[in-house]
């Protein structure tokens, strides 16, 4: 039997599928999106709308896992995934649509969970983060409460218009016609990025001609602005030292109008392989992916002192992306944080060797934590007096971009979900003295 939740439908199959998915996700033995993809490939019983219900419930459970555990009291969601799935669906949509057949012998437990007073929960639980992260953020930010509230919400979907192939106004007009057909709710220009468009829902974007043709790429607004901090010009030599799947590499290439030369370096060949299809769609001819064996790879050393712009988009805690990757906060811990800060320092030193006199080095993370951001840069500057900080706001203002609250974080580039509507980002612009 299927019970209706407004325009949604929940069935016994939905509950069983969600329970199975939560049992897998709550092991935290890998990224949630990969586990979810495997789950839906294996569970063929669900239609598109049911898959949407299950996926939305699973992500919401990860975003608000601390209060889900608190609501379930003595029952551990990992050991009682079916009960967890019922409580999760009930707190999203109410208990009535579940119906007595789905609730079976769990109705009392579900109703009890819904009456638990979350106001009595410890602050870290209400903030939906582990204690170690709660303590670090509350010490660092005076407005931590609204930050926590936004981090527990779903993120919008940002696009970057590839200006090699299209203009933002033309893409927005195309999206307006899509919205009129009922396939999309709303698309608006991003507040700060001149190439950005924000979608307020997550459509089947990969099927759209504008995506297939490379006119748009998925990229958070903050990430788009990190690329602009390099202020790359036509004909320059640029290195993206930790390119990954190449989101910022492609943005830089677009800003350079496909001139000059961009080396997309990464020590993870599998991750770098994700750049190939995106590069093919983009139409760029100035990007050269290189899988390094190590940060000291001879192919990188050959470029020492020759590069105009170097970006170090360092691996980090990802604490600024918890709206998109809510499992990270439960998979990551302080021992991993300590390991990563050493990696970040090593990457910054290695990348700095490539910068020519008068050139620019940008260090960036998607972390909220000073230990991965300001502290790493401060340690680097104490070792490398030939580098000086250039105020990030000044660099962006020269491109006609003014970021809210820039003076509060000067000279750093900082974007926060509750202040700017983007993911959390940090960047430092460092110039090598001529």
N, C-alpha and C positions, 0 to 999 in steps of 0.2 A: 504493500500500500504506500502511496506517495502523499505527503502532506505539503501544502503550499505555504511558502514564506513570501508573501507579497508576490513579486514577479519571479521569485526563485522557487525551486522545488528541492525538497530533501526527502530521501528515501532510505530504506534499510541499506541499500547499496552504497549510498553516500556515507552513512555512518560507518559501515564496515571499511570502506576505502580510506576514510579519514583516520580511523583507528589504526589501520595498517601503516599509513603514512606517518602518523605521529610516533608510532613504535620505532620506525626507522630513523626519523629526524632526531628524536630525543636521545639517540645514542651519541650524537655529535661526533661522528667519526669521519666527517667530510662536509663539504659545502652543501647547504640545503637545496640550492637550485639544481645541483647534479642529482641528489637523492630524489627530488621531486620529479625530475625528468625520467629517471629510471622507473619510478613508481607508476607513472601514467602510461609508459610504454608497456608495462606488464599488466596493468589493470585496464582491460579493454571494455569493461562493462559500462563505463560512464559515457554519457553524451556530453557535448560541449558545455552546456549550462551546468551540469552536475560537476564536471571537472572544475569549472570556475568556482563553484561553491566550496569544493574540497580545497582547492589551492588557496583561496582567500582565507578560509578558516585556519589552514595550516600556518600560513604566514602570520596571521593575527595571533595565533597561539604562541609563536616564537617571539613576536614583538612584546606580548604581554604574558610571558611564561611565569614570571615571578608571582603575579596576582592569580594566575590560574592555579599554581601550586598552593597558594594561600587559601583560595576558595575551596579546593579539594581537601584541605585540612590533612587528615591522616593518610589519605590515598595518594600515592605517588603516581603522577601522570605516566611515568615510564612503565610502571607495573600494572597500571589500569588504563590502557590507551582507549578502550571503548568508552569508559566513563568520562575520560578527558575529552573525547570527541563530542560527547553529548553536552557536557558542561560548556565547551567552547561554542558549539552551535547555539545553545540556549542563551549564552550571554551576548551573542551577536544578534540573534533574531527573536529571542523570547522562547519560552518553553512550550507554548501552546502549539506551534506548528509541528513540533516533534511528534506529538500524539502518543497515546498509551502503548501502542504496539512497538514503537521504537524505544520508548523508555523502559518497557518491561519492568524488571525488578530494580531499575536504577532511579525511578522517579523520585523517591525520597532523598537520595543522595544528591541528585541534580537540583532539586528545589532547595535543599539545605545549602548547597554551594552558592546559589543565587542570592541567598539572604545573608551571606557572610559580609560583615562590615569591613570594607577595605580601608576605611579611615583609621582602623586600629592596627593596620599592618605597619611594620617598621618602614622608615623613610626610603631605604634602598629598594624594598619590595614595591612600594608605590611608584618609585622612579623607574621600575622595570629594568634594572641593571644589577650586575653582581656587586657586592659590597666594595671590592677593591676599586672598581671603576667609579662607583658612586662617590667614594671618598676623594678620589683624585679630581673629579669634575667639580665637586662642591667647593673644594679648596681653591681651584683655579678660576671659577666663574661666579661672579656675584649674583647672576641671574640664572642659576642652574635649574630652578624649578620649571620655567617655561621651556628651557632646552630639553629637559627630560621628557616633558609632555609631548613635544614635537617629535622627538626621537622614537616614541612609541606609536607614531602614526605612519600610515603608508605614504610613500613619496610619489610625487607626480613624475611624469615621463618627459624628459627634455630631449629635444632634437637640435642638432647643429646643421644649419644649411651650408652645403658645400658650395662656396661662392665661385668655384671653378665652373660649376654647371648650372647654378641657379641663383636667384635673388630672394631674399626673405619675403618681401612683399608678394612676389609671385607664388611662393609656396603657401603663404597664409591664405591667399585667394583660393588656391586649389583645395586647401583644407576646409575653407568655408563651404565649398560645394559638397565636400564629403560630409560635413556636419548637417547640411540641409537634407542629405539623403538618409539621415538617421544612423549613419555608421560611426559617428564621432560626436561627442558632447560639445567640446569646446577646445579651441587652440588659440593661444595668445602669445604675443612677443614676450620674451624674457625681459626682466627688469633691467639687466645690466649688459648682458652679452649682445652685441650687434648682430650676431648670427643665430641667436637662440630662439627656439619656439617651445612653448610649454603645452603639453597635452594633459588634460585633467582626468584622463582615464587611460587604460592601456589596451589599445586596439591591436588587431593582428597586423602589425606594422610591416613585417617582412613580406607580406603579400602585396603591399602597395607598390605601384609603379615608381613613385618618387624615391622609395627605398631601394628597390631593385636596380634603378638607374643611377644610384649614387648621388642623388640630389640632396638627400638628408642622411645623417648618421645619428644614432643614439649617443648622446653625451650630456652629462649634467652641466648646468650653466657654470658652476664653479670651475669645473674641469676646462671648459672652453676659455675661461679667463686666465687660467694658469698658462695656457699656450700663448696668450697675448702678453704675458709678463716678459717673455723672451724678446718681444718687439722685433721679430725677425723681418729682414728686408730682402728684396729680390737679390738673388745671386750669392747669398751668404752660404757658409758652411755651418751646418747645425748637427748636433748629436743629441738624440733622445736616448739617454744612457740606460734607462729601465723601461723600454718601450712597451713591453707586454703585448696586448692585442692591438696596440697602436692608435687608440683614440686621440691622444694628444699629438702623436706624430702626424696624423692626417689633418688635424686642425692647423698645425704649423705649416704643413705643405700647402694648404689652401691659402693661408695668409701670405705665403711667399709666391703665390700664383704659379706654382709648379716650376719655379726657377731654382737655381743654386743646387745644393746637394744636402740631403738629410740622411744621416745614418741612424737606423733604428736598431739599437743594440739591446740584447737581453741574454742572460745566461740560461734562461729556460726556453729551449727550442720549441717545445710544445706550445707554450703560451704565445711565443712570437709567431707561430704558424697561423694563429687566429687573425693576424694582420693581412695575410694574402688575399682572402676574398674581399675584404674591405678595401684594400688597396686597388684591386681590380675594378671595383665599382666606382672608386673615387675619381678615376681619370688622371691621377697624379703620375708624373714621370720622374720626379726628383727624389723619390724615397728608396733607400737601399737597406733592406733588412739584413742584419748580421747576427747570427747566434754565437755568442762568445763562449769560450770554454771557462773563463773566469774574468774577474774584473781586471786582471793583469794580462789579458790576451794580447798577443803581439799585434793583432789587427787594430786594437784600440791604441796601443802604445805608439804606433806609427803616426797617429794624429796629434801627438803631444805638442801643445803650443800652437796649433794651427786652426783651431775652431772658433768661430765668431760667437756662437751661442750653444750652451750645453744645458740640457734639462735633466735633473735627477728627480724623477717621480718615484720616490723611494717606497719600497715595501713597508707596510706599517700595520698598526692595529686595526685600521679601517673603522675606527670609532666614529668618524664623521658620516659613515654610510650605513648606520644601523637601521635606518628606515627601509633601505633596500636589502640589506643583508642582516636581518635580525638574529640569525644563528651565531654570528661572529661573537657577540657579547658573551655567549655561553660556551663557545669553543676556545676563546682566547683567555690567557691568564697572565699574571705578572712575570712568571718565568719566561714566557714567550716574548713579553714586552722587553725584558732585559736583553734577550738574545737579539731582538730586532734593532734595538738602539745601537748595538755594536756594529751590526750590518749597515745601518744608515750612515754611521760615521765613516766606515770603510768606503762605501760607495761615493760619498761626497768627496773624500780625499782623492779617490781614483779619477773621478770625473773632472776634478779641478785641474788635473795635469794637462787636460786637453785644451783648456781655454787659452787663447792667445792674449797678449797684452792689449788692454782696451776692450776685451771681450766680456761676455756676460754669462754667469752661471746662475741658474734658478734651481733652488732646492724646494721640493713640494711633497706634501703628504695629504692623505684624506683622513688625518687624525685630528682629534680635538685636544690632544695631550701635549703639554709643553715639553715633557721629557723626550718626545719624538720630534719636536719642532724647534722652538726657541733654544732649548738646551743644546741640541745637536749643532745648530748654527753657531751658537756662542763658543762652543768648544772648538769648532773648525776655525773660526776667526782668530782665536787665541793662538792657533798653530800656524795660520796662513795670513800674516799681516798685509800681504800684497793684495788681498781682497777687501773691499769695503761694501757696506750695505747701501743700496739705492732704495729710497722709499717707494714701496709698491704703488701707492696711490698716485705718486708723481708719474710713474711709468704708464699707468692706465689713463690718467688724465690727459697725457699727451696724445692718446688715441681717442679722446672724446668720451671716456668712460669714467663715471663717478660712482663709487661704491658707498652705500650707506654705512655709517659708523667707522669709516676708514681712519678717522683721527684717533679713535679709541685704541686701535691696534697698531698705529704707526710705529715703526716703518714696515711692519709685516703686512702681507696679504692674508686676511682671515675672513672666511665666510662661514656663517653658522646657520643651521636650519631654521631656528626661531627668529633670527634677525633678517636673513636674506632669502629664505625659502629654498635654498639650494642644499646640497650635501655639505658637510663640514669640510673645509679645506684650509690648509696653511701653505704659504710659500714665502721664501726670502729671495730677493733679487740681489745678487752679489756681482760686483764689477771688479775685474782685475786691473790694477793700475798699469798704465802704459809705461 
